Amino acid sequence: MQKQYPLEAHLVHFNTALGSSAAEASSASRGEGGGGGGLAVLGVLFEVREEDNKEMEAIFKGEGDRVSNVFF
């Protein structure tokens, strides 16, 4: 049996040189002579634990110099 997780998140990143949205960057990277590279997607699987994970707070709150343009 495959392990199941209570939460899955996908972090979608796009090349802003190819467009101002993920859809535009994806379309542009598939165009004539396009070799891809317009999108990168990272899947994250979560487990439930008793203690808080302080490292993840900046991501969920959209804070810090490492996190920008977080949309839910």
Phi and psi restraints in degrees (value plus and minus 20) as a CYANA .aco file:
   2 GLN   PHI     -97.8   -57.8
   2 GLN   PSI     120.0   160.0
   3 LYS   PHI     -89.5   -49.5
   3 LYS   PSI     118.1   158.1
   4 GLN   PHI    -130.3   -90.3
   4 GLN   PSI     129.6   169.6
   5 TYR   PHI    -142.1  -102.1
   5 TYR   PSI     127.5   167.5
   6 PRO   PHI     -95.8   -55.8
   6 PRO   PSI     -37.0     3.0
   7 LEU   PHI    -169.8  -129.8
   7 LEU   PSI     118.2   158.2
   8 GLU   PHI    -151.6  -111.6
   8 GLU   PSI     114.7   154.7
   9 ALA   PHI    -144.4  -104.4
   9 ALA   PSI     125.9   165.9
  10 HIS   PHI    -138.0   -98.0
  10 HIS   PSI     102.0   142.0
  11 LEU   PHI    -119.2   -79.2
  11 LEU   PSI      91.9   131.9
  12 VAL   PHI    -122.6   -82.6
  12 VAL   PSI     103.3   143.3
  13 HIS   PHI    -137.2   -97.2
  13 HIS   PSI     122.1   162.1
  14 PHE   PHI    -153.6  -113.6
  14 PHE   PSI     135.2   175.2
  15 ASN   PHI     -99.7   -59.7
  15 ASN   PSI      88.7   128.7
  16 THR   PHI     -88.0   -48.0
  16 THR   PSI     -34.8     5.2
  17 ALA   PHI     -92.0   -52.0
  17 ALA   PSI     -36.3     3.7
  18 LEU   PHI    -123.7   -83.7
  18 LEU   PSI     -23.1    16.9
  19 GLY   PHI     140.5   180.5
  19 GLY   PSI     150.3   190.3
  20 SER   PHI    -117.8   -77.8
  20 SER   PSI     -14.5    25.5
  21 SER   PHI    -165.1  -125.1
  21 SER   PSI     144.7   184.7
  22 ALA   PHI     -82.0   -42.0
  22 ALA   PSI     -58.0   -18.0
  23 ALA   PHI     -84.4   -44.4
  23 ALA   PSI     -63.9   -23.9
  24 GLU   PHI     -84.7   -44.7
  24 GLU   PSI     -64.4   -24.4
  25 ALA   PHI     -84.5   -44.5
  25 ALA   PSI     -58.1   -18.1
  26 SER   PHI     -85.8   -45.8
  26 SER   PSI     -64.9   -24.9
  27 SER   PHI     -84.0   -44.0
  27 SER   PSI     -64.0   -24.0
  28 ALA   PHI     -85.3   -45.3
  28 ALA   PSI     -56.6   -16.6
  29 SER   PHI     -93.5   -53.5
  29 SER   PSI     -37.4     2.6
  30 ARG   PHI    -116.6   -76.6
  30 ARG   PSI     -24.0    16.0
  31 GLY   PHI     -88.8   -48.8
  31 GLY   PSI    -192.3  -152.3
  32 GLU   PHI     -76.2   -36.2
  32 GLU   PSI     104.0   144.0
  33 GLY   PHI      54.8    94.8
  33 GLY   PSI     -17.8    22.2
  34 GLY   PHI     -93.4   -53.4
  34 GLY   PSI     113.9   153.9
  35 GLY   PHI    -125.3   -85.3
  35 GLY   PSI       0.6    40.6
  36 GLY   PHI      61.1   101.1
  36 GLY   PSI    -180.7  -140.7
  37 GLY   PHI      67.5   107.5
  37 GLY   PSI     -12.9    27.1
  38 GLY   PHI    -100.1   -60.1
  38 GLY   PSI     -44.5    -4.5
  39 LEU   PHI    -151.4  -111.4
  39 LEU   PSI     130.2   170.2
  40 ALA   PHI    -157.7  -117.7
  40 ALA   PSI     110.2   150.2
  41 VAL   PHI    -143.8  -103.8
  41 VAL   PSI     109.5   149.5
  42 LEU   PHI    -135.0   -95.0
  42 LEU   PSI     102.7   142.7
  43 GLY   PHI    -115.0   -75.0
  43 GLY   PSI     115.7   155.7
  44 VAL   PHI    -145.7  -105.7
  44 VAL   PSI     107.9   147.9
  45 LEU   PHI    -124.7   -84.7
  45 LEU   PSI     113.6   153.6
  46 PHE   PHI    -129.5   -89.5
  46 PHE   PSI     127.5   167.5
  47 GLU   PHI    -136.5   -96.5
  47 GLU   PSI     132.7   172.7
  48 VAL   PHI    -110.4   -70.4
  48 VAL   PSI     111.3   151.3
  49 ARG   PHI    -153.5  -113.5
  49 ARG   PSI     142.8   182.8
  50 GLU   PHI     -91.1   -51.1
  50 GLU   PSI     -59.0   -19.0
  51 GLU   PHI    -113.0   -73.0
  51 GLU   PSI     131.0   171.0
  52 ASP   PHI     -92.8   -52.8
  52 ASP   PSI     129.9   169.9
  53 ASN   PHI    -122.8   -82.8
  53 ASN   PSI      78.9   118.9
  54 LYS   PHI     -82.1   -42.1
  54 LYS   PSI     -49.1    -9.1
  55 GLU   PHI     -85.8   -45.8
  55 GLU   PSI     -46.3    -6.3
  56 MET   PHI    -107.9   -67.9
  56 MET   PSI     -34.2     5.8
  57 GLU   PHI     -78.6   -38.6
  57 GLU   PSI     -60.6   -20.6
  58 ALA   PHI     -82.3   -42.3
  58 ALA   PSI     -56.4   -16.4
  59 ILE   PHI     -88.4   -48.4
  59 ILE   PSI     -67.5   -27.5
  60 PHE   PHI     -90.9   -50.9
  60 PHE   PSI     -48.3    -8.3
  61 LYS   PHI    -112.6   -72.6
  61 LYS   PSI     -29.7    10.3
  62 GLY   PHI      48.2    88.2
  62 GLY   PSI      15.2    55.2
  63 GLU   PHI    -128.2   -88.2
  63 GLU   PSI     146.8   186.8
  64 GLY   PHI      72.6   112.6
  64 GLY   PSI     143.8   183.8
  65 ASP   PHI     -99.5   -59.5
  65 ASP   PSI     -28.2    11.8
  66 ARG   PHI    -112.6   -72.6
  66 ARG   PSI     -31.1     8.9
  67 VAL   PHI    -145.2  -105.2
  67 VAL   PSI     108.0   148.0
  68 SER   PHI    -167.4  -127.4
  68 SER   PSI     136.6   176.6
  69 ASN   PHI      33.8    73.8
  69 ASN   PSI      36.1    76.1
  70 VAL   PHI    -113.2   -73.2
  70 VAL   PSI     104.1   144.1
  71 PHE   PHI    -141.3  -101.3
  71 PHE   PSI     116.4   156.4
